[in-house]
Every structure is written in C-alpha cells, then in structure tokens.
Amino acid sequence: MTGFVAQGAAWAHQTIRNCDGLAVVYARPSSELSVPIAQAVKGNTPLETTSDEGTTLQSQVVDWLIAATAIVLGGVQVEPLDGDEIQFVNAQGQTETYQALPPIGGDKCFRPSDHLATTLRIHTRLTGVS
C-alpha cells in the first residue's frame, strides 16, 4: 500500500509543479553554488504566535515547494539551510531574492510537504528586488 500512496503523492506534487511551477535558481551563498530549478511552486503560510508578554504576532512567510531531488549543489543532493536563497524573475523582469529562514517559533527553514519528503516546503522571506 505504501508504494501506491507514494505514487499518488508524487503524482499530485508533480501535477502542481506542472501547472503552477516557476523557474527559479536555488543558491547557497556561503559556498557560491547554485542550481536552476525548472518547477518551483510559490505559496504563502500565515503564522501566528504569542509572545511571553501575551502579544499576538502575525506574519506571512513565502514558501516554495520544490522537489527534494532538485536541490543538488556541487553534485550532491542537499537539504535547505538557513541563508540559502531562491531567485525568481517576476512578470516585470525584476529578480526577486528570497532568503530561507525558519518561521517564527520554528527550528528549521523547511519541512517535508508530504509524509515521504519527496517535496520540501522551504520557508523564506523577500530580501531584495533588482
């Protein structure tokens, strides 16, 4: 049954990437390595947390859904790290740069998007437009 579920999850994620996928460049500035990725899906995750003083903080993180096997730097498949960048050319021809970072109250800049981790949800924030 697991094989059937895995095939279904892979098909669903591939269909989403085929319909909504954007061409991006995934980069690790600390090593000066980058890789073009043909199909990344841009999304948003609303977040809410309460401070120790009782203040509710709300924010929205820009997420990117990327196939785990697509993130290959220096010939090695890697997991996202804090500080990695995703660059995307928008409809106006400007390059938007997003930096991977954990969401408020989170400990990692990514999480699996499915139970088999075939697709990763990478949490980012917009850090520049040029």
C-alpha positions as CSV (number, residue, x, y, z in Angstrom):
1,M,0.0,0.0,0.0
2,T,2.9,2.4,0.7
3,G,4.0,2.2,-2.9
4,F,0.6,3.2,-4.1
5,V,0.4,6.1,-1.6
6,A,3.9,7.2,-2.6
7,Q,3.0,7.1,-6.3
8,G,-0.1,9.1,-5.6
9,A,1.8,11.8,-3.6
10,A,4.5,12.0,-6.3
11,W,1.8,12.4,-9.0
12,A,0.0,15.1,-7.1
13,H,3.1,17.1,-6.4
14,Q,4.3,16.8,-10.0
15,T,0.9,17.9,-11.3
16,I,1.0,21.0,-9.1
17,R,4.6,21.8,-10.3
18,N,3.5,21.3,-13.9
19,C,0.5,23.7,-13.6
20,D,2.0,26.3,-11.3
21,G,5.7,25.8,-11.5
22,L,8.1,28.7,-11.9
23,A,11.7,28.7,-13.0
24,V,14.0,29.7,-10.1
25,V,17.6,29.5,-9.1
26,Y,18.4,27.9,-5.8
27,A,21.7,29.2,-4.3
28,R,23.9,28.6,-1.3
29,P,25.8,31.9,-1.0
30,S,28.1,30.5,1.7
31,S,29.6,28.1,-0.9
32,E,28.9,30.1,-4.1
33,L,27.0,27.1,-5.5
34,S,23.7,27.4,-7.3
35,V,21.3,25.2,-9.4
36,P,18.5,26.2,-11.8
37,I,15.2,24.6,-10.8
38,A,12.5,24.4,-13.5
39,Q,9.5,23.9,-11.4
40,A,9.1,25.5,-8.0
41,V,5.7,26.5,-6.7
42,K,5.4,29.8,-4.7
43,G,2.9,29.8,-1.9
44,N,2.2,31.5,1.5
45,T,1.9,30.3,5.0
46,P,0.2,32.5,7.6
47,L,1.8,32.3,11.0
48,E,0.6,33.4,14.4
49,T,2.5,33.2,17.7
50,T,2.1,34.7,21.2
51,S,5.0,36.4,22.9
52,D,5.8,35.8,26.6
53,E,4.0,39.1,27.3
54,G,0.8,37.9,25.7
55,T,1.1,39.9,22.5
56,T,-0.1,38.0,19.4
57,L,2.3,38.3,16.5
58,Q,1.1,37.6,13.0
59,S,3.2,37.2,9.8
60,Q,3.1,35.6,6.5
61,V,6.0,33.5,5.1
62,V,6.6,33.0,1.4
63,D,7.0,29.2,0.9
64,W,8.5,27.4,-2.1
65,L,7.5,23.9,-2.9
66,I,10.5,22.2,-4.5
67,A,11.2,18.5,-5.3
68,A,13.7,17.3,-2.8
69,T,15.7,15.7,-5.6
70,A,16.0,19.0,-7.4
71,I,18.3,20.6,-4.8
72,V,21.7,19.4,-6.0
73,L,24.7,21.6,-5.2
74,G,28.2,20.5,-6.2
75,G,26.8,17.2,-7.5
76,V,25.3,16.3,-4.1
77,Q,21.6,16.3,-3.1
78,V,21.3,18.6,-0.1
79,E,18.7,19.8,2.4
80,P,18.0,23.6,2.6
81,L,20.0,25.6,5.1
82,D,19.2,28.9,6.8
83,G,20.5,31.6,4.5
84,D,20.1,29.7,1.2
85,E,18.5,31.9,-1.5
86,I,15.8,31.4,-4.1
87,Q,15.9,33.8,-7.0
88,F,12.9,34.3,-9.3
89,V,12.3,36.7,-12.2
90,N,8.9,38.2,-11.9
91,A,6.5,39.4,-14.6
92,Q,8.1,42.8,-14.6
93,G,11.5,41.3,-15.4
94,Q,12.9,42.0,-11.9
95,T,14.8,39.4,-9.9
96,E,13.2,38.7,-6.5
97,T,15.6,37.2,-4.0
98,Y,14.1,35.2,-1.1
99,Q,16.2,34.0,1.9
100,A,15.5,30.7,3.6
101,L,14.8,31.1,7.3
102,P,12.8,29.4,10.0
103,P,9.3,30.8,10.6
104,I,8.5,32.5,13.9
105,G,8.7,29.7,16.6
106,G,10.2,27.3,14.1
107,D,13.5,25.5,14.2
108,K,14.2,24.7,10.5
109,C,13.8,26.7,7.3
110,F,12.0,23.8,5.6
111,R,9.7,20.9,6.3
112,P,8.5,18.0,4.2
113,S,5.4,18.8,2.2
114,D,4.4,15.1,2.2
115,H,5.0,12.1,4.5
116,L,7.7,10.7,2.2
117,A,9.5,14.1,1.9
118,T,9.5,13.9,-1.9
119,T,8.6,17.7,-1.9
120,L,10.0,20.2,0.5
121,R,8.3,23.4,1.7
122,I,11.0,26.0,2.1
123,H,10.1,29.0,4.3
124,T,11.6,32.3,3.0
125,R,11.3,36.0,3.2
126,L,11.8,38.5,0.4
127,T,15.1,40.2,0.9
128,G,15.6,42.1,-2.4
129,V,14.3,43.1,-5.8
130,S,16.7,44.2,-8.6
